[in-house]
């Protein structure tokens, strides 16, 4: 798998194989990657609620999303505002840019920028599937021991583009396992977790992993 350099990235952008909305600026182009800017939305985990029984903990059971329909509170900042992330706090943030991969031979990997890592921020990495379109989700933890102030528009992460050894059509790339891709067309205000196949979940909840593997042999 080959990594695109600056010239190749710009060529792919010019021929619309890679699209960004809003478009990139000159600060974002790196030798073999593109820096992405922090968006305006921040998802903060909800850890408790108040109800008739009293204050109760919220359990993040992602095989039963219907029982806890919203595990996060979303904060939408306005121009001129900032976000202070507390020590050991975990949040989910959105990229400012919406990305579109419009070629059969392109995929990408998201990494944290070294400058953000030096501040004590732990930024989750992840792959971007061929033909993906949407904003990207960035899991972020403050490991520094002090409060870190974040500003929308900061360059916190970078996207590295890779060439597949064999191309995949849009239809082929849309299948993740037996499901259609869950997070295509993600927006800054729709980053919440989405359920896996209910049939798969029922096997797992019943402890029938062997039966699951047997029924869905490749």
ZIVENDA-V827964 format. One line per field, one symbol per residue. psi: psi as a letter, one per 30 degrees, with the letter a starting at -180 (. if undefined). burial: # if it has 9 or more other ideal C-beta (glycine too) atoms within 8 Angstrom, else .. Layout:
# ZIVENDA-V827964
psi->???
burial->???
This chain:
# ZIVENDA-V827964
psi->kkkkaeeeeeeeeeggekkkjllllfffjlehlkkklkafkkkkkkfllkaefajkkkkijffhfffifjfkkkkjllkfllkjklkgkklklkkekkkkjglfgkllkklkkeeeeffgkjkkllljlkgkkllkkjkkkjgfflkkkkkkfljfllkkkkkkfklkleeeffjjbfllkfgkgklfghglkkkakeeeeeeeefgheeeeeeehk.
burial->..##.#.###.##...##.#...#...###.###############.........#.#......#..#..##.##.#.....#.#...#.###########.##.########..##..####....###########.###.#...#.#.#..##########...#....###...#.#..#.###..#.....#..##.##.......#......
